[in-house]
Amino acid sequence: MEENTMKLALTEKQQAIHNFLKETDGDKYTAYQIADAIGIDRKSINVLVNGIVKKGCCVREEATATDAEGKSVTVKDVVLTDEGRSYDHDAALAHDEAEAEAKKAEKAAAKSAE
């Protein structure tokens, strides 16, 4: 049986990305545009966005755009999902804390049964 150990709460940097997406909901931004807008290192933005995608708060949508030279290029915009729009950070933190406490209690019970 595989155990789901993914935390629901976003990290501080993921929360900054999520807040940006909520504030600009409906507008289209690539991961690099988001990084530049909120001051996150471009080297880490894709890992951060992938984490938010994994948690169901956003998706990457492929779109066609025209670059500065007039060429057609494919870009991936980062877009909020309905789950992302309704995401409650405090509730996610409470969930993660409850899960951690339940795992501690389970381990303690197993240890005392030995």
C-alpha positions in Angstrom: 0.0 0.0 0.0 1.5 3.4 -1.1 1.2 6.1 1.5 0.4 9.7 0.4 3.0 11.9 2.2 2.6 15.0 0.1 1.9 18.1 2.2 -1.0 20.3 1.2 0.5 23.6 2.3 2.5 25.6 -0.1 6.0 26.7 0.8 6.8 30.4 1.3 8.0 30.8 -2.2 5.2 28.7 -3.7 2.8 30.9 -1.7 4.3 34.0 -3.3 3.7 32.5 -6.7 0.2 31.5 -5.8 -0.6 35.0 -4.5 0.7 36.5 -7.7 -1.4 34.2 -9.7 -4.5 35.0 -7.6 -3.8 38.8 -8.0 -3.5 38.5 -11.7 -6.1 35.7 -12.3 -7.1 35.8 -16.0 -3.8 37.2 -17.2 -1.3 34.9 -18.9 2.2 34.5 -17.5 5.0 32.1 -18.1 7.1 30.8 -15.2 10.0 33.1 -16.1 7.6 36.1 -16.2 6.3 35.2 -12.8 9.9 34.8 -11.5 10.9 38.2 -12.8 7.7 39.9 -11.5 8.1 38.6 -7.9 11.8 38.4 -7.7 12.4 34.7 -7.5 15.5 33.2 -9.1 14.7 31.8 -12.6 16.8 28.7 -11.8 14.3 27.7 -9.1 11.0 28.8 -10.6 10.2 25.6 -12.6 10.7 23.4 -9.5 8.5 25.7 -7.5 5.7 25.8 -10.1 5.9 22.0 -10.6 5.2 21.7 -6.8 2.2 23.9 -7.1 1.0 22.0 -10.2 1.4 18.7 -8.2 -0.8 20.1 -5.4 -3.5 20.9 -8.0 -3.4 24.7 -7.6 -2.3 25.5 -11.1 -1.6 24.0 -14.5 0.6 24.8 -17.4 -1.3 25.6 -20.6 0.5 25.6 -23.9 -0.1 28.6 -26.1 1.4 30.1 -29.3 3.0 33.5 -29.1 5.1 35.7 -31.4 8.6 36.4 -30.2 10.5 39.7 -30.7 11.7 38.6 -34.2 8.2 37.8 -35.3 8.6 34.0 -35.1 5.8 31.8 -33.8 6.8 30.1 -30.5 5.1 27.8 -28.1 5.0 29.0 -24.5 3.6 27.5 -21.4 1.5 29.8 -19.3 0.9 29.1 -15.6 -2.8 29.3 -14.8 -4.7 28.9 -11.6 -7.2 26.0 -11.3 -10.4 26.1 -9.4 -8.6 24.4 -6.5 -6.0 27.1 -6.7 -8.6 29.9 -6.5 -10.1 28.3 -3.4 -6.8 27.3 -1.7 -6.8 28.2 2.0 -3.2 28.3 3.3 -4.3 28.2 7.0 -6.5 25.1 6.4 -3.7 23.4 4.4 -1.3 24.0 7.3 -3.7 22.7 9.8 -4.3 19.6 7.7 -0.5 19.0 7.4 0.0 19.4 11.2 -2.9 17.0 11.9 -1.4 14.4 9.6 2.0 14.8 11.2 0.5 14.3 14.7 -1.5 11.3 13.5 1.7 9.7 12.1 3.6 10.4 15.4 0.8 8.8 17.4 0.7 5.8 15.1 4.5 5.3 15.4 4.3 5.7 19.2 1.5 3.1 19.3 3.5 0.7 17.2 6.6 1.2 19.3 4.7 0.6 22.6 3.1 -2.6 21.1 6.6 -4.1 20.6 
